[in-house]
Amino acid sequence: MVDEPQRVVTPYEGTGHQTWDDSAHIPAPLYLHETPVLPRWVDYNGHMSESCYLLVFGDNSDAFFRYIGIGEDYRERGRSLYTVESHLHNIREVVEGELLRLSLRLLDHDHKRVHLFHEMSNATEGNLLATGEQMLVHVDVEQGRSVAMSEDLQHRLGSILLAHNELAVPDVVGRPMGIPRNRG
Amino acid sequence: MTELAQFRQSVRDEWIDYNGHLSEAYYVLVFGYATDALMEQIGIDERYRERVGASLYTVEAHIRYLDEVSAGAELVVLTRIVGGGPKKLRLCHEMSVDGQLVATEEILALHVDTELGQSSPFPEDVADRITALTESAPEYAGRAIR
């Protein structure tokens, strides 16, 4: 990661958020983000660095926030979603210039927590490159503690969950890490 | 108990996100530096990577963010080897600021022959060093996201 700007900027920063339409079809999963692997993301081997997989998942989350109505104006009111846990699986190495396609599915939510699952695939061949399971918490930024999301936001997440519950749960979800003893 | 050196890194301004805190991916960047430091201590340094043509590749990582971190904070990472196999290494990193735990990362890494692009066993001396340094896993390790 070189030639970074003076602060972390997502590709969607400053673009505001979408207006929620209750009658609109909700794709399952959501495809909200695509990006080529940028030169500053690759290491000396020409492969994308480990931390940049999470950077890309973070940009996918930002696209999702804007889809449900969380943009700059929302954060200016002192509310935000913070990641509290991430579980990443790196399946295949990724090279500079490769076009990445991200899917996002809502696994669960309650009044202040959002449980997400990202899949990163090669946009041309469609093969799976990495997955990311994340738990996010809605916080009052000033007070640094969790607070309930608005009824609106909870309603939108409820609609998305209903649509995404149609999908089969990926087998890596909710699984702890470990070394199987029957293999090398 | 651990014989491994602590890794230190100050938080750079360009790692701060729109919330004014260390951005999630950069915790992993710093944990990655700590993994590099550990690799050197068990004998997988740059010379080894050139000579043997093998390196460690993270196949799985579980990060828990416990507290916000501000620009300029001094991060200290304590690394433990908590398990392994002929080709695998399981690590736990604990990141602190002023003695306060701010994040943990559990990693499962594979020893990979970079030419062949497939896993390969650790050489004996590295495997012995791993065995000698292996400690019991902390209570947060081996858990799923709940």
Interface residues (C-beta under 8 A of the other chain):
Chain A: M1 E4 P5 Q6 R7 V8 V9 T10 E13 N45 S49 E50 S51 C52 L54 L55 G58 R75 S80 Y82 T83 V84 E85 S86 H87 L88 H89 N90 E93 H115 E133 Q134 M135 V141 G144 G174 R175 P176 M177 G178 I179 R183 G184
Chain B: D13 E14 W15 I16 D17 Y18 N19 S23 E24 A25 Y26 V28 L29 G32 Y57 T58 V59 E60 A61 H62 I63 R64 Y65 E68 G83 G84 G85 P86 K87 K88 R90 E106 L108 T114 S119 P121 A141 G142 R143 A144 I145 R146
